[in-house]
Amino acid sequence: MFPFKATLEEINKDPDNYVDSVFSCLESEFLVMPKGAGFVEYPAFEGGYEALKVATNGFSVLDPAVIYPVTVSEPISIIVLRTMLGFTPPEWGYVTTQKTGVKVTQGFIRSLDRKIRMAPEEELNTNGVTKDRVKAMVKAACHLLSEGAPKVNNDQLHRLNKADTKHGISSIKNLSRIGAPYAMLLYERFIGRPFAGHRDSVSDIIGDSLESAIEEVLTKAGVSFRKTKRAERIEGFDQTPDFIIPSEFNPRIVIEAKITEDDGTARDKVTRIQHLGELSLAGRSQNNPRYEVIACIGGRGFGVRREDMKKMILATRGKVFTAKTLEHLVECSALKKYRSNQ
């Protein structure tokens, strides 16, 4: 029996049974990710790699004066250079500023990175400060990749201590000519998580999938609702829920939609839902909350800690739904009072 079909008294008598029922219908989509806008297909990435390989004589000489024109005509090569470094865009900007004195702001380099990913084969526009900043970025990258990883303490690991950059140009040249050993590639993937950068870039889209499903259920039932925006401030809430029914001027139901594949993050999200439950009871009795709190969750992160799930079920008085049980969202909550489509 699902907790949203039980009374609070029934849940309190046997909370573990309801924890099991929620766990049984939790699903994880970590194996499949949306590509999202700006996803770079392999042929485009390989084109940038080959352009760099030709310009550097098989990565034998990393000359900024030779590489810069390639970054203009084949801007995807900038993404390839960043991948060789193993840096995020802001990290590359920071190192460039340090090493060249040319200020490359986070805003600039994030915007440049996205612009290239959106149109990887479109020639780079070097108007304004772009030319000087990209030249500085290339110069800093060539310097770092040529020098390789410096010695550090035994209890430290340098970011350039990778199979293709550890010994500078010779490492890059060798791997580009003979291919990387599979075991080393697997090891580096183990350290960095496969697709980590892409997964981070589409994290909002992954979360939006659950919100879109909730919105569809509410719309189909003709329920009036206010879908809030990220980081929006709503009067009466020190943390803004994802949905307010029927409106923020008369909140009677709030819905939090959360997806996580990590149990640590899940704990934080449970705490957030608990806090909404506490706010609903501020100055009220247990049987007369200001509004009903509903949790719609997904991802394997919520299926790890039983105590956290128990807290969530109690905080929402059983109103915990997953993607598999969203069909019961309206009929098994106070939302049914606001249904206008039968």
Backbone torsions as a table, in degrees:
resi	resn	phi	psi	omega
1	MET	NA	132.5	-179.3
2	PHE	-79.3	148.8	-177.0
3	PRO	-63.3	-28.8	-178.7
4	PHE	-72.6	-7.4	176.2
5	LYS	-103.7	4.2	-176.8
6	ALA	-111.9	160.5	174.4
7	THR	-85.3	165.9	179.4
8	LEU	-63.6	-34.8	178.7
9	GLU	-64.8	-41.9	179.2
10	GLU	-65.7	-37.9	178.7
11	ILE	-65.5	-43.8	-179.0
12	ASN	-63.7	-29.6	-179.9
13	LYS	-69.9	-35.8	-176.5
14	ASP	-148.6	67.6	-176.3
15	PRO	-62.9	-31.8	-177.9
16	ASP	-63.0	-33.5	178.4
17	ASN	-62.6	-38.0	-178.9
18	TYR	-77.8	-30.0	172.9
19	VAL	-60.8	-45.2	179.1
20	ASP	-60.5	-39.3	-177.1
21	SER	-67.6	-36.6	177.1
22	VAL	-70.9	-44.2	178.2
23	PHE	-56.3	-37.2	-174.8
24	SER	-66.4	-20.9	-177.3
25	CYS	-116.7	12.2	174.2
26	LEU	-77.2	135.7	178.7
27	GLU	-123.0	151.0	177.2
28	SER	-120.5	137.2	179.0
29	GLU	-113.7	26.2	-174.2
30	PHE	-67.2	-19.1	179.8
31	LEU	-78.5	-21.8	-179.2
32	VAL	-123.2	127.2	-179.9
33	MET	-123.1	149.0	173.9
34	PRO	-70.6	145.7	176.8
35	LYS	-70.5	-42.9	179.9
36	GLY	72.4	167.7	177.8
37	ALA	-68.2	138.3	177.9
38	GLY	89.6	8.1	176.7
39	PHE	-70.6	129.6	-178.4
40	VAL	-94.6	117.9	177.3
41	GLU	-73.6	153.4	-175.1
42	TYR	-58.4	-43.3	-179.9
43	PRO	-56.1	-38.6	178.4
44	ALA	-67.0	-43.9	179.3
45	PHE	-61.9	-43.8	-179.6
46	GLU	-63.7	-34.9	177.4
47	GLY	-60.7	-42.1	177.1
48	GLY	-66.0	-39.6	178.3
49	TYR	-61.7	-47.3	-178.6
50	GLU	-65.4	-36.5	177.8
51	ALA	-62.8	-41.4	177.0
52	LEU	-67.3	-40.1	-178.7
53	LYS	-61.5	-42.5	179.2
54	VAL	-66.6	-45.1	-176.5
55	ALA	-66.0	-25.0	-176.7
56	THR	-105.4	12.7	-178.5
57	ASN	54.3	55.8	179.8
58	GLY	68.0	36.1	-179.4
59	PHE	61.1	32.0	176.9
60	SER	-84.0	-34.5	-178.2
61	VAL	-134.7	121.3	178.2
62	LEU	-101.5	88.7	-177.5
63	ASP	-103.5	114.0	-178.6
64	PRO	-55.6	-35.1	-179.2
65	ALA	-65.6	-29.1	178.9
66	VAL	-87.1	-36.4	-176.3
67	ILE	-75.3	-36.7	-176.9
68	TYR	-53.5	-49.5	178.6
69	PRO	-57.5	-31.6	178.4
70	VAL	-67.0	-38.4	-179.9
71	THR	-66.9	-24.4	177.7
72	VAL	-80.1	-47.8	-177.8
73	SER	-77.2	-32.0	178.9
74	GLU	-127.9	73.2	-172.8
75	PRO	-58.4	-22.0	177.5
76	ILE	-61.1	-20.3	178.1
77	SER	-64.4	-23.5	175.2
78	ILE	-66.0	-41.1	176.8
79	ILE	-64.0	-39.0	178.9
80	VAL	-64.3	-43.6	178.2
81	LEU	-59.7	-42.9	-179.8
82	ARG	-64.5	-37.4	179.0
83	THR	-66.8	-37.8	176.9
84	MET	-62.7	-39.4	177.4
85	LEU	-69.2	-33.6	-175.9
86	GLY	80.1	27.5	-176.4
87	PHE	-106.4	156.8	165.9
88	THR	-80.7	162.1	177.9
89	PRO	-54.0	-48.2	179.7
90	PRO	-61.6	-35.2	179.2
91	GLU	-64.6	-41.7	178.0
92	TRP	-64.3	-41.8	178.1
93	GLY	-61.3	-42.7	-179.2
94	TYR	-63.9	-46.8	-179.6
95	VAL	-64.4	-38.6	178.3
96	THR	-61.2	-45.8	178.6
97	THR	-60.3	-41.7	179.5
98	GLN	-63.6	-44.4	-170.8
99	LYS	-87.0	-24.9	-176.2
100	THR	-114.8	-18.9	-176.9
101	GLY	83.6	-6.0	176.4
102	VAL	-86.7	121.7	-175.5
103	LYS	-75.0	113.4	176.2
104	VAL	-112.2	102.2	-174.3
105	THR	-74.8	158.7	176.9
106	GLN	-60.2	-42.2	-179.5
107	GLY	-59.8	-43.4	-179.0
108	PHE	-64.1	-50.3	-173.0
109	ILE	-72.6	-32.0	174.4
110	ARG	-64.7	-43.6	-179.8
111	SER	-64.4	-42.1	178.4
112	LEU	-62.3	-45.8	-179.1
113	ASP	-60.2	-44.9	-179.5
114	ARG	-68.0	-40.8	-179.8
115	LYS	-59.5	-42.2	179.9
116	ILE	-67.0	-43.5	-179.3
117	ARG	-64.5	-31.7	179.2
118	MET	-73.0	-32.4	-179.8
119	ALA	-141.9	72.6	-171.6
120	PRO	-63.9	-20.4	-176.6
121	GLU	-108.9	8.1	179.7
122	GLU	-91.6	128.9	-176.2
123	GLU	-55.1	140.1	-175.2
124	LEU	-74.8	132.5	175.1
125	ASN	-83.9	118.6	-174.6
126	THR	-105.4	28.0	178.0
127	ASN	-68.7	160.3	175.9
128	GLY	63.8	-134.4	-176.1
129	VAL	-84.2	-6.5	-174.9
130	THR	-57.8	-45.7	-176.3
131	LYS	-57.9	-52.5	-178.3
132	ASP	-63.8	-38.9	-177.4
133	ARG	-70.8	-42.8	179.0
134	VAL	-66.0	-39.9	176.5
135	LYS	-58.8	-42.4	179.9
136	ALA	-66.5	-40.0	178.2
137	MET	-61.9	-43.3	179.0
138	VAL	-64.8	-41.4	179.6
139	LYS	-61.7	-45.5	180.0
140	ALA	-64.8	-41.4	180.0
141	ALA	-63.9	-45.2	179.8
142	CYS	-61.3	-39.8	179.6
143	HIS	-64.1	-47.6	-178.2
144	LEU	-66.1	-44.9	-178.0
145	LEU	-69.2	-31.0	179.4
146	SER	-73.4	-37.9	-177.5
147	GLU	-77.7	-34.0	-176.7
148	GLY	79.0	-165.6	-174.9
149	ALA	-84.6	125.8	175.3
150	PRO	-75.4	165.4	177.7
151	LYS	-73.1	138.2	176.7
152	VAL	-131.4	174.9	179.9
153	ASN	-62.7	157.2	-178.3
154	ASN	-61.8	-25.6	-179.1
155	ASP	-95.0	16.0	179.9
156	GLN	-125.5	158.7	178.2
157	LEU	-132.1	121.6	179.9
158	HIS	-81.9	142.9	-176.8
159	ARG	-64.1	-23.2	179.1
160	LEU	-91.3	3.4	179.1
161	ASN	-81.2	64.5	-179.6
162	LYS	-120.5	161.7	-175.7
163	ALA	-55.6	-35.3	-175.5
164	ASP	-94.8	-4.3	-177.6
165	THR	-131.6	-4.8	-173.8
166	LYS	-57.8	-43.2	-177.0
167	HIS	-110.6	30.5	175.4
168	GLY	71.0	-143.7	-174.8
169	ILE	-57.0	-39.9	-176.9
170	SER	-60.3	-37.2	177.9
171	SER	-63.8	-47.9	-178.1
172	ILE	-63.1	-44.9	-177.8
173	LYS	-62.5	-44.1	-178.4
174	ASN	-63.7	-46.0	-178.6
175	LEU	-68.3	-33.3	-179.4
176	SER	-71.0	-21.7	-176.2
177	ARG	-98.8	-34.8	-175.9
178	ILE	-108.4	-10.9	-176.9
179	GLY	86.2	146.4	-176.7
180	ALA	-79.5	140.0	174.3
181	PRO	-58.8	135.7	-175.4
182	TYR	-60.8	-39.5	-179.5
183	ALA	-61.4	-39.4	179.9
184	MET	-68.5	-39.9	177.2
185	LEU	-61.3	-42.9	178.8
186	LEU	-63.7	-38.4	179.5
187	TYR	-63.7	-44.8	-179.0
188	GLU	-67.0	-33.5	174.9
189	ARG	-66.5	-38.3	178.2
190	PHE	-60.2	-41.5	-179.3
191	ILE	-69.6	-39.6	-171.5
192	GLY	-103.3	-4.0	-175.3
193	ARG	66.3	120.5	176.6
194	PRO	-60.0	137.0	176.6
195	PHE	63.7	19.5	-176.5
196	ALA	-60.1	-46.5	-178.8
197	GLY	-61.4	-43.0	-179.6
198	HIS	-68.3	-41.3	-179.9
199	ARG	-60.7	-41.4	177.8
200	ASP	-62.4	-38.1	-176.2
201	SER	-71.0	-23.0	-179.3
202	VAL	-110.9	16.8	-177.1
203	SER	-59.6	-36.5	179.1
204	ASP	-66.2	-38.1	179.9
205	ILE	-65.8	-40.4	179.1
206	ILE	-60.0	-44.0	178.4
207	GLY	-67.1	-34.9	-178.3
208	ASP	-65.6	-24.0	-177.6
209	SER	-62.3	-40.4	178.6
210	LEU	-70.7	-41.4	179.0
211	GLU	-61.9	-38.7	179.3
212	SER	-65.4	-37.6	179.1
213	ALA	-66.2	-40.9	177.7
214	ILE	-63.8	-45.1	-179.9
215	GLU	-59.0	-39.4	179.2
216	GLU	-64.3	-42.4	179.4
217	VAL	-63.8	-44.8	-179.1
218	LEU	-65.3	-42.8	-179.4
219	THR	-64.9	-42.7	179.8
220	LYS	-61.3	-35.2	-179.6
221	ALA	-84.6	-5.8	-179.9
222	GLY	73.0	29.3	-179.5
223	VAL	-87.2	129.2	176.2
224	SER	-72.4	133.7	-179.9
225	PHE	-152.0	159.1	175.1
226	ARG	-117.8	113.9	176.2
227	LYS	-90.7	120.7	-175.1
228	THR	-85.4	162.3	178.8
229	LYS	-96.7	161.1	-179.7
230	ARG	-61.7	130.8	178.0
231	ALA	66.4	15.6	178.0
232	GLU	-74.8	144.6	178.5
233	ARG	-101.0	127.0	178.1
234	ILE	-120.5	128.9	-178.8
235	GLU	-59.6	133.9	179.6
236	GLY	95.6	-8.0	179.0
237	PHE	-127.4	120.8	175.5
238	ASP	-80.7	-12.3	169.4
239	GLN	-137.8	124.4	-171.7
240	THR	-81.2	124.6	176.6
241	PRO	-72.4	166.6	-177.4
242	ASP	-74.8	-34.3	178.6
243	PHE	-135.2	141.6	175.2
244	ILE	-127.0	129.8	-177.7
245	ILE	-122.5	133.7	-5.7
246	PRO	-81.1	-20.8	178.9
247	SER	-160.6	169.3	178.8
248	GLU	-71.0	-14.7	179.5
249	PHE	-83.3	-17.1	-179.6
250	ASN	-148.3	65.6	-175.6
251	PRO	-68.5	120.9	176.7
252	ARG	-117.0	-22.2	177.7
253	ILE	-144.5	137.4	172.7
254	VAL	-125.4	144.1	-179.0
255	ILE	-124.0	129.2	172.8
256	GLU	-107.5	126.4	178.3
257	ALA	-110.1	117.6	-174.9
258	LYS	-135.5	132.3	173.5
259	ILE	-125.3	133.4	174.3
260	THR	-154.3	143.5	176.6
261	GLU	-102.3	1.8	-175.2
262	ASP	-118.2	130.1	-175.7
263	ASP	-69.7	-29.1	177.6
264	GLY	-67.2	-43.9	176.7
265	THR	-65.7	-36.2	178.5
266	ALA	-59.4	-40.0	179.5
267	ARG	-60.5	-41.2	178.4
268	ASP	-63.1	-39.9	-178.5
269	LYS	-71.1	-34.1	175.5
270	VAL	-64.0	-42.4	178.6
271	THR	-60.1	-39.5	178.6
272	ARG	-62.8	-43.2	-180.0
273	ILE	-68.0	-39.1	176.0
274	GLN	-59.2	-41.0	-178.6
275	HIS	-64.1	-39.3	176.8
276	LEU	-62.7	-37.9	177.0
277	GLY	-63.1	-40.4	178.1
278	GLU	-65.9	-40.8	178.7
279	LEU	-62.5	-36.6	-178.3
280	SER	-66.8	-23.7	-178.1
281	LEU	-101.0	0.7	-177.9
282	ALA	-59.0	116.6	-179.9
283	GLY	72.9	12.2	-178.4
284	ARG	-123.9	164.7	175.1
285	SER	-84.7	165.5	179.9
286	GLN	-58.0	-31.5	-176.6
287	ASN	-92.1	2.8	-177.7
288	ASN	-139.4	62.0	179.7
289	PRO	-70.1	157.9	178.3
290	ARG	-63.3	-38.0	-180.0
291	TYR	-155.0	159.1	177.8
292	GLU	-86.6	135.1	178.6
293	VAL	-102.4	125.4	178.8
294	ILE	-117.9	134.3	176.1
295	ALA	-111.5	126.2	172.9
296	CYS	-114.9	116.5	-169.3
297	ILE	-126.6	162.6	176.9
298	GLY	-160.0	160.5	177.8
299	GLY	100.8	151.1	-175.2
300	ARG	-71.2	-16.3	-179.6
301	GLY	-59.3	-34.5	-179.6
302	PHE	-76.3	-11.3	-176.4
303	GLY	-97.8	19.5	-175.9
304	VAL	-102.2	-52.5	-174.1
305	ARG	-100.7	112.0	-178.4
306	ARG	-63.3	-40.8	-177.5
307	GLU	-63.4	-37.2	178.5
308	ASP	-66.0	-41.5	178.4
309	MET	-64.7	-38.7	178.4
310	LYS	-61.4	-42.3	178.5
311	LYS	-61.8	-41.2	-179.4
312	MET	-65.6	-42.7	-179.5
313	ILE	-62.5	-42.7	180.0
314	LEU	-69.5	-39.5	-178.5
315	ALA	-65.2	-31.0	-179.5
316	THR	-99.2	4.3	-178.1
317	ARG	56.1	38.7	175.1
318	GLY	93.9	-6.5	-174.0
319	LYS	-85.3	68.7	177.3
320	VAL	-117.4	121.5	-177.5
321	PHE	-122.8	151.9	174.6
322	THR	-120.0	177.6	179.2
323	ALA	-58.0	-33.5	-179.2
324	LYS	-72.9	-23.9	-175.3
325	THR	-111.9	10.4	-179.7
326	LEU	-60.6	-25.0	179.2
327	GLU	-61.4	-20.9	179.8
328	HIS	-96.8	3.0	-172.5
329	LEU	-56.7	-46.1	-175.6
330	VAL	-77.0	-48.7	-173.7
331	GLU	-69.2	-24.4	-176.0
332	CYS	-108.9	30.0	176.8
333	SER	-151.1	179.3	178.4
334	ALA	-67.5	-8.0	178.2
335	LEU	-60.5	-26.7	-177.7
336	LYS	-61.8	-23.9	178.1
337	LYS	-69.1	-21.5	-175.6
338	TYR	-106.0	6.1	179.1
339	ARG	-70.0	128.9	176.8
340	SER	-115.5	-12.3	174.9
341	ASN	-109.8	121.9	-177.8
342	GLN	-94.1	NA	NA
